[in-house]
């Protein structure tokens, strides 16, 4: 009989590998000879800490190098959410699942890094459009933002193509399709949320389609596994556009919703995510009704470039174009099965994010008269209609861009699973 296991769905900002190891290849099954209907419910709490050093480009005075990275801000984000998931067998080895998270709080904090007390990193002597301006700082430090609310609902289908319990000559092979719907209220980065009452929504209004495949094979007390997944984002209805608030650091607000700079061009552009998980479960205590399993895995994700809410958006009040980066890390989990109905799982995950730019908007479109594959200032000087509304000379111009460095995530979760 197929063992039923809950889906600990905590998919957020394109990172699809927070679910428990058993979910990789175990599927709720119904219409079995000795089990006509299978269902499980998962209720869990998850806490994430995200920390980043934010650096800014500066020009070297002697001109020997176009730029160097200097000064630092310290960025921290703390988020705690409740995850509810339900999965039911709709056929033999075929599962339908539904998940809904609720973000209890997502708090962000900006401050000067240890040993830094200078406002140079936030200094600006120009306006967003490049004209000379008063000497100001981009935002006050310390700074904070507070958000909370329901996340996006998730729907999924899974099919166990092969099942080792049915045929021990084959591994278990599962194909999955998950759909994250833009059900959560829209996050508006322009809102000043330093006053945490009321807290503002967290939804990105983006459809996310995740295709994945996973293999596992039980060998004695070990069950090694492998999973690969690809998440495709598609902008949904009412997705945020920076042009909704042209006063928030836009260099060419006059082009907003004009000259083909529509909502698709000026709005959120969520990243594509490609991920791989390799690991194994180990039976620490092997008992048919009560057992303890240790799960150890390595995690790797490639997060593509895009314009979305990043480590500076809450302070600058807009979506920012972020370059691609890698996430590498691991997770350790322990699952205790109390009886045939209840099991408890706890896990801890660490991810390191490679350095990447946080403010990398292109100045405009590539000029048709000089199609060299990139937009440069000569192109937009000759045709102001090609200027990117979101490009901000204060933060996107070379020698003024911001970068994320030493970025890391730490996650803890505890989940109770009820099997029926």
Order of alpha helices (4+ residues) and beta strands (2+ residues): beta-beta-beta-beta-beta-beta-beta-beta-beta-alpha-beta-beta-beta-alpha-beta-beta-beta-beta-alpha-beta
